Amino acid sequence: MNRLPRFLLGVCLALQAITLRAQNVESYGIFGGINVPITIDQGLANDPRYISKFSLRGTPIGFYYGYDRPGMGFFVSPNYLTVGQSYIITNTTGGHVGTRDINMNYLSVPVGLKFHLNSMAFFRLSLVAALDFSFLLDATETFTHSASKLRYPAGVSVPTDPGYTVVYDGVFVPDVSDLVHVSKDKFNTFQLFGGIGLRFDLDLSDHWSVMADGRANFGLLEPRTEEYVNQLKNPSGPVDIQGNPGAPDLYGSRRDTYLSFTLGVARIITTKPKFKARQSAPIPKMSYPKSKKK
């Protein structure tokens, strides 16, 4: 009958041992992943030439440093990041004739906090909140399409290059490949992303762990320069198809967002116990007076 109490006592002691083993874990490592970029641009959304397309980028790739304490931790993870969505170019009958590709390459430095959702020593599930300081390395927007007829909206200039011909129901355009439409100088050199998501760190041993991170990231700043945005707001370029001053694109505020998924491996370089065992003073022995023999 006494086996059940002993079993329950063993379970309680095991759970207590897991809790007491909660550690401060310092680690560094490498990671790689993918991201799904989403460019939110009302100007492109209103242009009949473009349809948004699912895009996948093979970044971020970088380094990780983290420090975890019971309950929370922090990290910094400098990485190489590429964002920017692709758009399908459609002709006047709705056929797909090419793509418009937005590419922005950043040196990105996310700094964030981890709020642990459990208290296990070897497995940490965390809510992540981060600010991502991103410095532009390169950026372009390019056209690749076959010779076709496109519907330019009013307010957008038709290029004066050979091969572009305006007709009553559209514009004949030539075959082009990776034609630069927006160059690097039209983009801001700094971007700030805010990110929130979930991650886990699983310790394989006292020295190594694996990590996985899923995060939604939101661009807080307009990625293009103020001068270029003003050019879109106040058309002053070559005349459009209606004879009015034109601009390279329809104006619309833009924000870059992306969903990122990463996997990595980390080396644990420091572990410290959360609790220190306390030793109680020994209980003094009781002495009794010896009885006298009669």
N, C-alpha and C positions, 0 to 999 in steps of 0.2 A: 504493500500500500504506500510505501514511502518513495517509490520510484518517480511518480508524477511530480511531487514537490521538488525532487532533485533535478528533474528535467527542466522544469520552469525556472529554477534557480540558475541552471546552466545557460538557458536562453537569455535571461536578464543580464548575466555577467558578460555574455558575448556581445550583446547590444551595447552595453556600457563600454566595452573595450573598443568597439568601432567608434563611438563618440569620443572617447578619450584619446584616440589616435588621430583626431582631427589635427591637421598640421598647417604651419605656414610653409607654403611651397613657392620657391623661386625657380623659374625655368626660362630657358631660351631655346629657340628652334627655328625651323623653316616651314613654309606652307605654300600651297598653290591651290588654284580653284578656277571657277568660271563665274561669269556674271551675265545677267540678262538686262541690257540697257533699255531704258524707256525715255525717249526725248519728248517732252511735253512742249509743243510749239503750236500756238493757235494759228500762226501765219501759214505753216505747212499744212495744218488740218483744213484750212479754208481754200487751199490751192488744189484745183481739180486734177492736176498732173500727178499728185502723190497719194499713195496709200501706205500706211505704216506697215512694217514687216517685222516678224519675229527675228530677233538678232541674238547671237550668243558670242561672248568674248572669252578668250582663254586667259583671263587675268581675274583677280590679282595674284601676283607671285612676290613673296617677300620673306622678311625675317620677323620673328616674334620674341618679345620679352614680356614676362608676366610675373606678378607677385600676388599670391593668394593667401588670405588670412581667413580664419573661421568667419563665415558670413558674407565676406566680400573680397574683392581684389581689384587690381588695376593692370593695364597692359599698354604697350606701345608696339605697333607692327608696321614699320616702314615697308612699302611695296611699290611695284610697278603696276599701274592701272590703266586700262583702256576702256573708255565708255563712248556712247554715241550710237544711236539707232540707225538702221537702214530703212529706206523707203522705196517702194516699187513705183516706177514711172509708167504711167498709162497714156495711151494715145487717145485720139478723139472718139474712138469707138469702144474704149474700155479695155483694149488689149494691153498686155504687159510687154513693154519694149525695153526696159532697163532698170537701173537702180540709182538712187542717190544715197551715198554713204557718208555718214558723219563719224569722224574718228578724232578722238581727243586722248592723247597719251599724257599721263601725269606721274610724277613722283609723289606718292601719297603717304602721309604719316598720320594714321588714326591713333588717337589717344582716348582710352575709354575706361569705364568701370564695369566690374562684374559683380552681380548680386546673386549669391549662391542660393539656389532653391532647395538644396538638401544639405545634410551635414556628414555625408560619408567621406572618409579620408581618401579613398582611392578613386572615387568617381564624383566629379563636381559638375552639376548641371546649373547653368547660370543664365540670368537675364543680362543682356549686354546693352550698354548705351555708350555711344562714342561720337567724338568730333573728329572729322577727317580733314587735315590740312593738306591741300593738293596743289602742286606747283606744275604748271604746264611745261611739257617737253616738246610736244609737237601737236598740230591740229590742222585738219583740212576737211572740206566738204567737196566731194567729187561726183561727177556724172559719168555713167557708162550706159549708153543706149544705142540702139540701132537707128538707121535713118527712118523717120516716121513723121507723122503730123500730130502736134501737141496743141492743147488748148491753153494758151497763156492767159491768165486773168488780167483784168484791167489794173494798171498800176505797176506791172512788172515789165521791165525793159526786155525787148527781144535783142539778142546779141547782134552786132553788126558784122561779125565774122562771115566769111564766105560759106554758103550752104544753108543759111537761114532765110526763108522766104515767107512773107506774110500773105495769107490768102483770107478770103472772107470768113471761113469757118475754122481757122487755126493757123498754125505756123509749121511749115516744113523745116525739119531739123536734120543735120547730117549725122552720120555714124561717128560716135566719139567713145574713147576709152580712158577712164581715169582723168577726165578733164577737171582741173581744179576750178571750183566755183567760188569757194570761200577759203582764203589762205590763212595761215597761222596768225598774221598780224591783225586779223579781225577778231581774235579771241583774247579774253583776259588771261593774264599769266597766273592768276590765283583763283582757286575755287574752294569753297568750304562745304563739306557734306556733313549732315547729321544722320547717324545710323542707330537702329535699334533691332535687336534680334535675340537669338538663343545660341548657346554653345555648350559643348561638353568637353571635359578633360578627363581622360581615363589613364590612370597610372598603371603601366604594365609591370613596373618593378620600382625599386627605390631610386632608380636613376633615369628611367625613360617613361614618357607618356605620349599618347596620341590625342589629337584635338580636332574638333569639327565645329564649324561656325556657319550659321545661316543668318543673313542680315538684310534688312531693307534700308537703302541709303538715299537721302534726298538732298539734291543740290540747293543750297540756300542763296546762291548768287546767280545773276544773269551771266552766262558763260561768254557772251560776246561783248566787245568794247562799246563804250557809250557812243563813240563817234560812229561806229557802224550801225548801231541801233537807231541813232538819229537819222542816218541816211535812209533807213527803211521807213521811219516815221514820216519823213519829209522828202519825198522823191524829188531828186534833182538831176538824175542821170539821163541817158538817151530816152527819147520819147517811146511810150508804149504803143500797143497796136491801135489805140484810139487817139494817138497824137499828143498825149499828155506826158509831162515829165515822169520818168519811170524810176524804178529801184530794182536791185537784184532779186528781191523776194518780197512777198507780202509781209507786213509787219505783224508780229505777235510776240508777246513775252515768252521767254523760253526758260525751262528748268530741266536739268538732267537728273534722272534718278536711275537706280539700278538695284537689282537683287543679286546678292553675292552668296556663293557657297564655297567654302574652303575646307581642306583637310591638311593636317600637318603632323609633324613629330617634334617633340621637345625633349631636351636634356634637363633633368632636375638637378640643380646644383646646390640647393640648400633646403633642408627640411628641419623644422624645429617643432618639438612637442608643444601642444597647446597647454597642457596641464603638467604640473610638477607634483609628484607624490609627496604627501606630507607624512612625517613620522611622528607618532604620538609618544609622549614620555611613558616609560614603563610604569605599570601600576605597582606601587609599593606593597611589599608583602606584609601581611598582618602577623604580628607576633602575639602570642598568648602567654600569660604568666604560668610558670610551671607549678603544678600542685605539690604541696609538701607531703612527703611520705610520713605516715604515722608509725 
